[in-house]
């Protein structure tokens, strides 16, 4: 995987993760990070696209929140809870996370 592709993919996955976190009602990183047993700074790095979200974290996101690998990595909402998918789709797209 080229470095440019990895960075682009990580940034897109991070934006989707942030969108999902907000749609799930977690405006603050800390509690969401605690729910999936990761450090708040690590979650922030994922959301900013500094690191690609690893499969074991995606698996935990699925267990806890029902977020799918297809959504995180590819933006496919079909496997998500219908209500969550509607909330995510209704949110504006962001160029860069905060």
Secondary structure, DSSP 8 states (H G I E B T S, - for coil): --HHHHHHHHHHHHHHHHHHHHHTT--SHHHHHHHTT--HHHHHHHHTTSS---HHHHHHHHHHH---HHHHHH---TTS-HHHHHHHHHS---SS--
